[in-house]
Amino acid sequence: QLQLVESGGGLVQPGGSLRLSCEASGDDFSIYAVAWYRQAALGKQREWAAAITTRGSTNYADSVKGRFTISRDNAKNAMYLQMDSLKPEDTAVYYCYAQRGVDRYWGQGTQVTVSS
């Protein structure tokens, strides 16, 4: 079973940058398609932000396209989200997600707050 642990969240001013990391263990990370989701507040729907396939193809939500970059390093069992030009509306808990067939796993989340 795959375990996912996010890190790298924090408080940043508008226009700033953060880099989130997701470290995986328990299985071969390279066989999973992975993604980042975010949830702005309790009660709000968790929304998809970015995804990367096992072959490295990427896709982004319109709200983050051009500002966020998703990447993975299978040798390190890790995935990253480089977030630039951050806006207050990017404030959310960010979750790492991995899927292979019907198997789906979530991390515990890391808080990102964009505020002056």
N, C-alpha and C positions, 0 to 999 in steps of 0.2 A: 504494500500500500504506500502511496506517495504522500510525503509530508512536505508542506510548503511553509516557509517562514519569510515574511516581508521585513524590510528595514529601510531606513533612509528618509522617513517622513520627518516633518518638523514645521516650524514657522518660517515663512519667507515673505518678503515684501513683494507687492505687485511688480511685475517685470523681472523678477528674479528667477533662479533655476534651482531645481532639486533633481537628484538621481535616486530613484527607488531600486532596490534589489529584491529579488526573490530567490531564495536558496532552497533547492529540493533535495530530498533524501528518501531512501526506501525503495526506489525503483529506478529504472533506466529513464532518465529525464528526456533523452533525445527522441523517444518514441511518442511523446506527448505534444499535441498542439497546445499552446499556452496563450494566455491573454491577461490583460489588466482590466478590472472593473472598478467602479467607484460608486460610493453612496454618500450623497451630500448630507443627509441627516436621517435620524431615525424616523421611520415611517415613509421615507421617500424610496422610490424604486432604485435598486442597484442598476447602474447603467454600464454598458460596455464602452471601453475607451480605446483599446488597441489590442491587436492580436498578431501572433507570428506562428506560422506553420512549422512542421518538422523540417521542411526544406528551406525555411528562412524567408518565406514570402510574408509580407506585412500588410496590415490593413488598419485604418484609423477611423474613429468617429469624426464627423465633420467638426465637432466642437473642439477637437484637439489637433486636427490635421495641420501640419506645418509648424507646430510648436512642440509636439511630443515625438519621441523616437523610441520604439521598442526594439530590443535586441536580445539575443540569447547566446550563451556560451555553454554548449553541451559538455565540454571537457570539465567545466567547473560546476556542472549541474545548477546553472543559474540563469536567470532572466533579469532584464533591466528595463527601466522606463526613465529616459532622460526627458525632463520636463523643463522647457524654456519659456520665456515670456509669460510667466504665470499670471493668472488673473484671479481676483477674489472668487469668481464663480467656479474656480478649480478646487476650492476648498471641499474636502471630502475625506472619507476613509477609503484608501485604495487597497484593493484585494488582488492577489495573485490567483489565477485559475488555470487548471490543467485538465485536459480531456483526452481520453483515448477510448474510442468506441463508447460504451455505456458508462465507463468509469470516469467520474468527475471529482475533482478535489479543489478545495479552497484553502487559502491561507487565513490567518487570523486578522489581517488588515493592519495598515499603518496610516496614521492621521497626517494629512497635509492641510496646513492652514495658510492661506494667502491673505495677508492683512498688513496695513501700514500702522 
